[in-house]
Amino acid sequence: MQREVPETIYYDCPDCDDETIHDVLRGRMGKASLECTLKCTECGRTFATTIPLPKIIKMQVVISDGPVSERTVTEIEEDDIIAVEDEFFLEDGRRLRVCSIELPGDKRVKKSKASKVKMLWCQQFDNLTIKVTINNDRVSYSRRIPALPDDEFVIGNRLELEDMDCFIHAIKTREKLIQHGQAEARDIIRIYGKYGQKSYPVLDFEDDVEDF
């Protein structure tokens, strides 16, 4: 595993007198240590220090790829900070997105130090499948389309499916429902379209729940 200078790190802040998250402003990786300038995210203290390199640990990973799940192992530094929705690559080149972080005792958290993690639950992120709901007067059709994480979908654009076309009316992302602009596939939960029309009155959209 090739070591890279991290963007953030847990470290003892001299002002907070506690281990806090620090931004790494500058850094140089040596064989056994990291020479860097840190900034505490709690108090803002900036200081230079030399940090012994953390151990590389093996992390248990469960990968979901549609209906198929797979268990594997990856390597990571014990001090790395892992958060839900982080993206990373396995050694075999597959791209993953963190969906859930499991600690001992079946506790689930949104962010954790790697050394405290029991299991990462991830979604394979090379190719995505996006849900599409198409409304045609009183009838709604459900479809799924393939997409890459960086693909953009724009409100008002025509979406060509195998058996029908529609115009994108709204997009539900992980954060909100949008009716203007665009969204990347990585953030989309569902696309709403109107069959054969470019505009349509605002509808009430039911909540979508994604299970990983």
SESE-785295 format. One record per residue (C-alpha): residue number from 1; x, y, z; residue in one letter. Coordinates in nm, 3 decimals. Each point is the difference from the previous one (the first is absolute). Layout:
# residues N
{num:NUM; xx:X; yy:Y; zz:Z; residu:a}
...
# end
This chain:
# residues 212
{num:1; xx:0.000; yy:0.000; zz:0.000; residu:m}
{num:2; xx:0.148; yy:0.335; zz:-0.108; residu:q}
{num:3; xx:-0.039; yy:0.266; zz:0.266; residu:r}
{num:4; xx:-0.131; yy:0.344; zz:-0.092; residu:e}
{num:5; xx:-0.022; yy:0.318; zz:0.206; residu:v}
{num:6; xx:-0.351; yy:-0.002; zz:0.155; residu:p}
{num:7; xx:-0.238; yy:0.296; zz:-0.018; residu:e}
{num:8; xx:-0.109; yy:-0.039; zz:0.364; residu:t}
{num:9; xx:0.132; yy:-0.184; zz:0.305; residu:i}
{num:10; xx:-0.085; yy:-0.058; zz:0.366; residu:y}
{num:11; xx:0.272; yy:0.158; zz:0.216; residu:y}
{num:12; xx:0.047; yy:0.142; zz:0.351; residu:d}
{num:13; xx:-0.062; yy:0.377; zz:-0.015; residu:c}
{num:14; xx:0.228; yy:0.195; zz:0.239; residu:p}
{num:15; xx:-0.275; yy:0.256; zz:0.067; residu:d}
{num:16; xx:-0.303; yy:-0.229; zz:0.022; residu:c}
{num:17; xx:0.195; yy:-0.255; zz:0.208; residu:d}
{num:18; xx:-0.190; yy:-0.271; zz:-0.184; residu:d}
{num:19; xx:0.022; yy:-0.214; zz:-0.313; residu:e}
{num:20; xx:-0.187; yy:0.193; zz:-0.271; residu:t}
{num:21; xx:-0.030; yy:0.003; zz:-0.379; residu:i}
{num:22; xx:0.273; yy:0.206; zz:-0.168; residu:h}
{num:23; xx:0.027; yy:0.121; zz:-0.360; residu:d}
{num:24; xx:0.341; yy:-0.078; zz:-0.153; residu:v}
{num:25; xx:0.105; yy:0.330; zz:-0.159; residu:l}
{num:26; xx:0.342; yy:-0.122; zz:-0.120; residu:r}
{num:27; xx:0.174; yy:-0.332; zz:0.031; residu:g}
{num:28; xx:0.292; yy:-0.216; zz:-0.110; residu:r}
{num:29; xx:-0.011; yy:-0.376; zz:0.036; residu:m}
{num:30; xx:0.317; yy:-0.172; zz:0.116; residu:g}
{num:31; xx:0.073; yy:-0.369; zz:0.053; residu:k}
{num:32; xx:-0.104; yy:0.000; zz:0.364; residu:a}
{num:33; xx:-0.161; yy:0.339; zz:0.066; residu:s}
{num:34; xx:-0.207; yy:0.285; zz:-0.139; residu:l}
{num:35; xx:0.141; yy:0.352; zz:0.024; residu:e}
{num:36; xx:-0.297; yy:0.236; zz:-0.022; residu:c}
{num:37; xx:-0.178; yy:0.322; zz:0.092; residu:t}
{num:38; xx:-0.336; yy:-0.061; zz:0.168; residu:l}
{num:39; xx:-0.304; yy:0.214; zz:0.078; residu:k}
{num:40; xx:-0.243; yy:-0.107; zz:0.272; residu:c}
{num:41; xx:-0.360; yy:0.004; zz:-0.124; residu:t}
{num:42; xx:-0.125; yy:0.071; zz:0.354; residu:e}
{num:43; xx:0.207; yy:0.302; zz:0.111; residu:c}
{num:44; xx:0.186; yy:0.100; zz:-0.319; residu:g}
{num:45; xx:0.351; yy:-0.044; zz:0.150; residu:r}
{num:46; xx:0.264; yy:-0.045; zz:-0.273; residu:t}
{num:47; xx:0.332; yy:-0.169; zz:0.076; residu:f}
{num:48; xx:0.278; yy:-0.210; zz:-0.155; residu:a}
{num:49; xx:0.077; yy:-0.349; zz:0.124; residu:t}
{num:50; xx:0.149; yy:-0.337; zz:-0.092; residu:t}
{num:51; xx:-0.235; yy:-0.297; zz:0.033; residu:i}
{num:52; xx:0.108; yy:-0.366; zz:0.004; residu:p}
{num:53; xx:-0.178; yy:-0.183; zz:-0.281; residu:l}
{num:54; xx:-0.302; yy:-0.206; zz:0.111; residu:p}
{num:55; xx:-0.022; yy:-0.370; zz:-0.062; residu:k}
{num:56; xx:-0.176; yy:-0.135; zz:-0.304; residu:i}
{num:57; xx:-0.296; yy:-0.217; zz:0.103; residu:i}
{num:58; xx:-0.231; yy:-0.235; zz:-0.188; residu:k}
{num:59; xx:-0.361; yy:0.119; zz:-0.026; residu:m}
{num:60; xx:-0.297; yy:-0.234; zz:-0.051; residu:q}
{num:61; xx:-0.225; yy:0.122; zz:-0.283; residu:v}
{num:62; xx:-0.344; yy:-0.116; zz:-0.119; residu:v}
{num:63; xx:-0.069; yy:0.107; zz:-0.360; residu:i}
{num:64; xx:-0.353; yy:0.029; zz:-0.141; residu:s}
{num:65; xx:-0.034; yy:-0.010; zz:-0.379; residu:d}
{num:66; xx:-0.372; yy:-0.008; zz:-0.074; residu:g}
{num:67; xx:-0.142; yy:-0.328; zz:0.137; residu:p}
{num:68; xx:0.349; yy:-0.148; zz:0.052; residu:v}
{num:69; xx:0.208; yy:0.049; zz:0.316; residu:s}
{num:70; xx:0.366; yy:-0.087; zz:0.046; residu:e}
{num:71; xx:0.236; yy:0.007; zz:0.296; residu:r}
{num:72; xx:0.364; yy:0.101; zz:-0.041; residu:t}
{num:73; xx:0.293; yy:0.167; zz:0.179; residu:v}
{num:74; xx:0.185; yy:0.324; zz:-0.074; residu:t}
{num:75; xx:0.299; yy:0.172; zz:0.160; residu:e}
{num:76; xx:-0.020; yy:0.340; zz:0.168; residu:i}
{num:77; xx:0.201; yy:0.205; zz:0.248; residu:e}
{num:78; xx:-0.133; yy:-0.033; zz:0.355; residu:e}
{num:79; xx:-0.024; yy:0.379; zz:0.046; residu:d}
{num:80; xx:-0.198; yy:0.065; zz:-0.320; residu:d}
{num:81; xx:-0.343; yy:0.160; zz:0.048; residu:i}
{num:82; xx:-0.281; yy:-0.181; zz:-0.180; residu:i}
{num:83; xx:-0.340; yy:0.160; zz:-0.063; residu:a}
{num:84; xx:-0.326; yy:-0.110; zz:-0.160; residu:v}
{num:85; xx:-0.005; yy:0.093; zz:-0.373; residu:e}
{num:86; xx:0.381; yy:-0.011; zz:-0.025; residu:d}
{num:87; xx:0.124; yy:-0.154; zz:-0.324; residu:e}
{num:88; xx:0.309; yy:-0.218; zz:-0.033; residu:f}
{num:89; xx:0.157; yy:-0.263; zz:-0.225; residu:f}
{num:90; xx:0.077; yy:-0.360; zz:0.085; residu:l}
{num:91; xx:0.335; yy:-0.147; zz:-0.092; residu:e}
{num:92; xx:-0.165; yy:-0.167; zz:-0.302; residu:d}
{num:93; xx:-0.115; yy:0.339; zz:-0.132; residu:g}
{num:94; xx:-0.367; yy:-0.019; zz:0.094; residu:r}
{num:95; xx:-0.153; yy:0.326; zz:0.117; residu:r}
{num:96; xx:-0.206; yy:-0.010; zz:0.322; residu:l}
{num:97; xx:-0.217; yy:0.240; zz:0.196; residu:r}
{num:98; xx:-0.041; yy:-0.033; zz:0.378; residu:v}
{num:99; xx:-0.367; yy:-0.049; zz:0.093; residu:c}
{num:100; xx:0.033; yy:-0.094; zz:0.367; residu:s}
{num:101; xx:0.274; yy:-0.028; zz:0.264; residu:i}
{num:102; xx:-0.032; yy:-0.275; zz:0.260; residu:e}
{num:103; xx:0.182; yy:0.012; zz:0.333; residu:l}
{num:104; xx:0.027; yy:-0.284; zz:0.255; residu:p}
{num:105; xx:-0.331; yy:-0.073; zz:0.169; residu:g}
{num:106; xx:-0.191; yy:0.051; zz:-0.329; residu:d}
{num:107; xx:0.013; yy:0.378; zz:0.048; residu:k}
{num:108; xx:-0.039; yy:0.208; zz:-0.319; residu:r}
{num:109; xx:0.164; yy:0.343; zz:-0.039; residu:v}
{num:110; xx:0.048; yy:0.254; zz:-0.280; residu:k}
{num:111; xx:0.371; yy:0.062; zz:0.064; residu:k}
{num:112; xx:0.274; yy:-0.187; zz:0.184; residu:s}
{num:113; xx:0.370; yy:-0.057; zz:0.039; residu:k}
{num:114; xx:0.097; yy:-0.306; zz:-0.206; residu:a}
{num:115; xx:0.147; yy:-0.188; zz:0.297; residu:s}
{num:116; xx:-0.342; yy:0.003; zz:0.171; residu:k}
{num:117; xx:-0.193; yy:-0.141; zz:-0.297; residu:v}
{num:118; xx:-0.121; yy:-0.361; zz:-0.003; residu:k}
{num:119; xx:-0.151; yy:-0.001; zz:-0.350; residu:m}
{num:120; xx:-0.056; yy:0.232; zz:-0.296; residu:l}
{num:121; xx:-0.322; yy:-0.046; zz:-0.196; residu:w}
{num:122; xx:0.052; yy:0.129; zz:-0.353; residu:c}
{num:123; xx:-0.166; yy:0.029; zz:-0.339; residu:q}
{num:124; xx:0.193; yy:-0.075; zz:-0.318; residu:q}
{num:125; xx:0.022; yy:0.333; zz:-0.173; residu:f}
{num:126; xx:0.143; yy:-0.069; zz:-0.346; residu:d}
{num:127; xx:-0.341; yy:-0.026; zz:-0.163; residu:n}
{num:128; xx:-0.319; yy:0.118; zz:0.167; residu:l}
{num:129; xx:-0.365; yy:-0.086; zz:-0.056; residu:t}
{num:130; xx:-0.237; yy:0.297; zz:0.034; residu:i}
{num:131; xx:-0.374; yy:-0.037; zz:0.062; residu:k}
{num:132; xx:-0.229; yy:0.192; zz:-0.236; residu:v}
{num:133; xx:-0.374; yy:0.064; zz:0.051; residu:t}
{num:134; xx:-0.185; yy:0.110; zz:-0.315; residu:i}
{num:135; xx:-0.348; yy:0.152; zz:0.025; residu:n}
{num:136; xx:-0.244; yy:-0.022; zz:-0.291; residu:n}
{num:137; xx:-0.324; yy:0.160; zz:0.119; residu:d}
{num:138; xx:-0.140; yy:-0.255; zz:0.250; residu:r}
{num:139; xx:0.259; yy:-0.271; zz:-0.061; residu:v}
{num:140; xx:0.351; yy:-0.014; zz:0.147; residu:s}
{num:141; xx:0.278; yy:-0.220; zz:-0.133; residu:y}
{num:142; xx:0.312; yy:-0.106; zz:0.190; residu:s}
{num:143; xx:0.326; yy:-0.051; zz:-0.184; residu:r}
{num:144; xx:0.371; yy:-0.026; zz:0.081; residu:r}
{num:145; xx:0.285; yy:0.145; zz:-0.202; residu:i}
{num:146; xx:0.379; yy:-0.054; zz:0.019; residu:p}
{num:147; xx:0.230; yy:0.295; zz:0.068; residu:a}
{num:148; xx:0.354; yy:0.087; zz:0.101; residu:l}
{num:149; xx:0.046; yy:0.191; zz:0.329; residu:p}
{num:150; xx:0.104; yy:0.320; zz:-0.182; residu:d}
{num:151; xx:-0.288; yy:-0.002; zz:-0.251; residu:d}
{num:152; xx:-0.220; yy:0.311; zz:0.024; residu:e}
{num:153; xx:-0.379; yy:0.007; zz:-0.040; residu:f}
{num:154; xx:-0.164; yy:0.336; zz:-0.077; residu:v}
{num:155; xx:-0.357; yy:0.109; zz:0.073; residu:i}
{num:156; xx:-0.189; yy:0.041; zz:-0.329; residu:g}
{num:157; xx:0.228; yy:-0.228; zz:-0.202; residu:n}
{num:158; xx:-0.135; yy:-0.291; zz:-0.197; residu:r}
{num:159; xx:0.077; yy:-0.342; zz:0.148; residu:l}
{num:160; xx:-0.001; yy:-0.285; zz:-0.251; residu:e}
{num:161; xx:-0.093; yy:-0.343; zz:0.135; residu:l}
{num:162; xx:-0.031; yy:-0.331; zz:-0.180; residu:e}
{num:163; xx:-0.379; yy:0.003; zz:-0.033; residu:d}
{num:164; xx:-0.092; yy:0.367; zz:0.053; residu:m}
{num:165; xx:0.138; yy:0.351; zz:0.030; residu:d}
{num:166; xx:-0.073; yy:0.265; zz:0.260; residu:c}
{num:167; xx:0.103; yy:0.348; zz:0.105; residu:f}
{num:168; xx:0.161; yy:0.035; zz:0.342; residu:i}
{num:169; xx:-0.239; yy:0.189; zz:0.228; residu:h}
{num:170; xx:0.169; yy:-0.038; zz:0.340; residu:a}
{num:171; xx:0.295; yy:-0.176; zz:0.161; residu:i}
{num:172; xx:0.009; yy:-0.129; zz:0.355; residu:k}
{num:173; xx:0.354; yy:0.009; zz:0.138; residu:t}
{num:174; xx:0.135; yy:-0.111; zz:0.336; residu:r}
{num:175; xx:-0.046; yy:0.355; zz:0.127; residu:e}
{num:176; xx:-0.316; yy:0.139; zz:-0.163; residu:k}
{num:177; xx:-0.249; yy:-0.001; zz:-0.287; residu:l}
{num:178; xx:0.113; yy:0.226; zz:-0.284; residu:i}
{num:179; xx:-0.215; yy:0.137; zz:-0.282; residu:q}
{num:180; xx:0.260; yy:0.226; zz:-0.161; residu:h}
{num:181; xx:0.360; yy:-0.062; zz:-0.101; residu:g}
{num:182; xx:0.179; yy:-0.333; zz:-0.001; residu:q}
{num:183; xx:0.142; yy:-0.275; zz:0.220; residu:a}
{num:184; xx:0.275; yy:-0.259; zz:-0.029; residu:e}
{num:185; xx:-0.095; yy:-0.367; zz:-0.006; residu:a}
{num:186; xx:0.196; yy:-0.065; zz:0.323; residu:r}
{num:187; xx:-0.247; yy:0.222; zz:0.191; residu:d}
{num:188; xx:-0.327; yy:-0.113; zz:-0.160; residu:i}
{num:189; xx:-0.258; yy:-0.223; zz:0.171; residu:i}
{num:190; xx:-0.272; yy:0.030; zz:-0.267; residu:r}
{num:191; xx:-0.079; yy:0.188; zz:-0.322; residu:i}
{num:192; xx:-0.360; yy:0.108; zz:-0.071; residu:y}
{num:193; xx:-0.106; yy:0.046; zz:-0.361; residu:g}
{num:194; xx:-0.309; yy:0.093; zz:-0.202; residu:k}
{num:195; xx:-0.073; yy:-0.206; zz:-0.307; residu:y}
{num:196; xx:0.010; yy:0.217; zz:-0.311; residu:g}
{num:197; xx:-0.006; yy:0.338; zz:0.177; residu:q}
{num:198; xx:0.270; yy:0.248; zz:0.102; residu:k}
{num:199; xx:-0.195; yy:0.147; zz:0.290; residu:s}
{num:200; xx:-0.256; yy:-0.127; zz:0.245; residu:y}
{num:201; xx:-0.172; yy:0.134; zz:0.315; residu:p}
{num:202; xx:0.182; yy:-0.058; zz:0.327; residu:v}
{num:203; xx:-0.077; yy:-0.341; zz:0.147; residu:l}
{num:204; xx:0.021; yy:-0.132; zz:0.356; residu:d}
{num:205; xx:0.287; yy:-0.244; zz:0.016; residu:f}
{num:206; xx:-0.001; yy:-0.276; zz:0.258; residu:e}
{num:207; xx:0.315; yy:-0.064; zz:0.199; residu:d}
{num:208; xx:0.235; yy:-0.255; zz:-0.150; residu:d}
{num:209; xx:0.195; yy:-0.227; zz:0.232; residu:v}
{num:210; xx:0.322; yy:-0.157; zz:-0.120; residu:e}
{num:211; xx:0.111; yy:-0.321; zz:0.170; residu:d}
{num:212; xx:0.362; yy:-0.095; zz:-0.019; residu:f}
# end
